[in-house]
């Protein structure tokens, strides 16, 4: 294991599988995002620090029309090996 920086492209897609009960339509929700991730390994300390940023570029609220909300997410992760 060497110390080092890693960079990568990240994203997600989510689709609602079944329509909401008692909703005015049978439309289903969707969310799509893309972003970047960076991680750094300190092998001598047994630590990995990662961070990622996601930008939702398309959302659909499904049966709850008008409640779509595109957003941004920041994720941080710290892992310590024992």
N, C-alpha and C positions, 0 to 999 in steps of 0.2 A: 504494500500500500504506500503510495506517495501522496504527499500533500498536493492539492491542486484545485483549481477552479473548473467547474463544469457549467456550461450554458446550454439551454435547450428551448425548443418551442413546445408549448403545452396548449391544451384546449379541451373542451368538452361539448357534447351534444346530449340533450335530454328530451325525451318525448313521453308524453302522457299516453298510457296504453288504453285506458277506458275513459269514456266521457263522464263528467260529473253528474251525479244524480240530481234531479230537479233543476238543472241548469236550463236557461232559455234556449240553448243550442246544444248540438252534440259535438261541437268543435273540441279539439284536444290541445292542451298546452305544449309549447316547445320552448327550449332555451338553447342558444348556441354561443360559445365564447372561444376566444383565442388569446394567447398571451405568451409570456416568456418566463423561464425559470433559471435561477442561478443557484449553484451549490458549491460549498467549499469544504474539503476534508482536511482536518488536522489529525493525521494518523497517530502522531506521537501522543496526543491528548485523548485519542479515541472519540473525537467529536466531529459531527457533520452538521453544518448549518445550511439550510435551504430557504429560499424565498421565491415566491411566484406572484405574478400579476396577471389577472384575467380581465378581458374586456368583453362583455356581452354585446354582441353586434346585432342580435336578432332574438326577440322574444315574442311569443303569442300567448295570450291568457286563456285560450280555449273557451270554455263555457262562461267565463267571467270577463267578457269583453270590456275593454276600457281600463283594465287593471294591469296591463302590460307594464313592466318596468325594466328597462335595460339598466345594467349597473356594472360596477367594477368590483373586483375582489382582490385582496392582498392576503397571501397565505405565507406564514413563517413556520418553520419546523426546525427543532433542535433535537438531535439524537446523540446520546452518550452511550458508548459501548462499555460493558463491564466484563 
